[in-house]
Amino acid sequence: MAGDSAGATGTSAPKWSDELSELERAGEISVPWVRQAAEWLAGRGRAARILDVGSGPGWAASVLAASFPAGEVVAVDATPEFVARAAERFAGLGLGGRARAERGELDSAALDRLGPADLVWSSHVVHHLPDPVDGLRRLGRLLAPGGVLALAEGGLPARYLPGGYGVAAPGFVSRLEAALSDYFVHHWSLTAPAVGGGRDWPLLLADAGLHHLDSRTFLLDVPAPVDDQVRAYVVDRFTQIADRVGDRLDAQDAAALGRLLDPDDEAALVNRPDLFLLSAFTVHLAGPGAA
Ligand SMILES: C[S@@+](CC[C@H](N)C(=O)[O-])C[C@H]1O[C@@H](n2cnc3c(N)ncnc32)[C@H](O)[C@@H]1O
């Protein structure tokens, strides 16, 4: 994938740099589950050198630095704006001495110079690559002997309200998800693993010559009533859903989405005391395959 394009080849391909505020918000919201995953990894043994490949603005890398207090952490991303933000974050947290951010592309041989690492973390990056198995192979090449690749991919889509949200016919959430899948396939050129097609990640890791060790799923569980930060995140998500797929929904579902985003409606996300955030994120571990 070249530069900060999302991997789509058309001129309308979205740019990663446009996603900065979304990735910042999502990164902050994700800290609790990433912390659980990092503690699980730390419990498996020490890691002196840790890479976060496709780090975005550096939230997970900061969490990994906290869970591996003796580790050196390098956050690598193809998008210069995210690299700059990650570097600011590390400096702000006083991690400057042992965490750094670099621009780098997973599909470039130049990345090999960052290895070998005891732990390679890569979250929600590989499914964007035109050839995910090749991406996994490249991540595997960064591992030191005995090193572990922690691949965060898959899990369960988020839920925010019960049933039809009180505004739509049953099946509303499934219809939204189907429209979003379709949007991602066409606008972001996502490949089969990202949209639940083909082989699952443990098999893809094996296809890449890696040895699947374990998989564990972490909950992001914020029950009602949510705080202002979580509510703003959910409102953002739905605003984005409306922008992306509002015109792919039928009139009833489009009207329901409009009600959720209309602050004057008592059913709106900003007014709902029953709003929650429940999602699940899977981390697959793999080691180098047999030589
Ligand atoms: C969905 S975001 C995930 C960010 C972060 N890891 C997270 O889980 O929040 C995908 C990230 O991968 C980066 N990226 C996309 N293609 C890449 C490539 N070929 N090499 C390195 N980074 C890439 C993007 O710039 C973006 O930061």
The ligand as an ORCA input file, in Angstrom:
! r2SCAN-3c Opt
* xyz 0 1
  C      -7.599      1.055     11.408
  S      -6.113      1.900     11.748
  C      -5.594      1.052     13.231
  C      -4.744      1.923     14.118
  C      -4.384      1.280     15.447
  N      -3.507      0.141     15.278
  C      -5.635      0.888     16.190
  O      -5.890     -0.304     16.354
  O      -6.374      1.798     16.602
  C      -4.984      1.269     10.539
  C      -3.610      1.900     10.659
  O      -2.723      1.213      9.786
  C      -1.904      2.164      9.129
  N      -1.482      1.521      7.884
  C      -2.245      1.214      6.829
  N      -1.505      0.571      5.909
  C      -0.255      0.470      6.411
  C       0.963     -0.088      5.931
  N       1.024     -0.673      4.750
  N       2.071     -0.003      6.707
  C       1.999      0.589      7.925
  N       0.879      1.144      8.425
  C      -0.241      1.073      7.675
  C      -2.771      3.384      8.947
  O      -2.027      4.558      8.764
  C      -3.547      3.372     10.269
  O      -2.853      4.055     11.261
*
